[in-house]
Amino acid sequence: MPKEFKKGQAKLNSYENNLLSTLKYDELGHVVLKGKFTEKYMEENTLEFELKSDQSFINSTLKDLELLASKYGDNTGITK
């Protein structure tokens, strides 16, 4: 039985808005993480990055992040 892969995208941004990132999933199991980190806006110190992976790695990471968010909350706080 073939493995089912997710398709779509998610945007992840830090509370301070100095880290902006997008995860794009395709139906073949690939994931591309693109992002931009800015420190010291006045000096325009910016890092742009792109990482390619597969969903087996990313999905386990997202499950771990869900556990952290359920315990510590997200940008809107802890939901009960």
URCOR-V546501 format. One record per backbone hydrogen bond with DSSP energy under -1.0 kcal/mol. CO is the residue of the C=O (numbers start at 1). NH is the residue of the N-H. If there is no record, write none. Layout:
BEGIN
<<CO NH> <CO NH>>
END
This chain:
BEGIN
<<8 25> <10 23> <12 21> <14 17> <18 38> <19 14> <20 36> <21 12> <22 34> <23 10> <24 32> <25 8> <26 29> <29 55> <30 26> <31 53> <32 24> <33 51> <34 22> <35 49> <36 20> <37 47> <40 43> <40 45> <41 44> <44 46> <45 39> <47 37> <49 35> <51 33> <53 31> <54 58> <55 59> <57 61> <58 62> <59 63> <60 64> <61 65> <62 66> <63 67> <64 68> <65 69> <66 70> <67 71> <68 72> <69 73> <74 77> <77 74>>
END
